[in-house]
Amino acid sequence: MKILTFFFFFALGLVIMIYREKIKQFTGTFAFAESWFGTGGTYTFFIIFGFLLTVGSIFWVTGTLDGIFNATLGRFFLSH
């Protein structure tokens, strides 16, 4: 099941990055992205979001995300 979830989010991230212009035409501009990133911020947001989905899915399937979470926030959520 983990590998299927990986393929789904990896592909979703790539699709968002590749078809960002069509997605923007469908959703319109994001005001917060335009104010944070300047003109064309919606496109930048889609690139960053797609990249984070793709890289995050790789981290998750390899177990790296668990290591990062345990090293940074694990002390708040894990009991010893």
Residue, then its C-alpha position, 0 to 999 in steps of 0.5 A: m500500500k505504501i508503494l501505491t501511495f508513493f506513486f500517486f503523490f509522486a505523479l500528482g506532484l509531477v502533474i501539478m508542475i507540468y500542467r500548472e498553467k492549465i490548473k491556474q486557468f481553472t483555479g484563478t490566481f491565489a492572492f496570498a501567493e501573488s503577495w508573497f512571491g510577487t507577480g506570477g506567484t501562483y505559478t511559483f506556488f504550484i511549482i513549490f507545491g508540486f516539488l514538495l509533493t514529489v520530494g515528500s513522497i520520496f522521503w516518505v517511501t524511503g523512511t527518511l521522513d520518519g527520521i526527520f520527524n523523529a529527530t525534530l519533533g519526536r520528543f514532543f510526540l513520542s513517549h520514552 
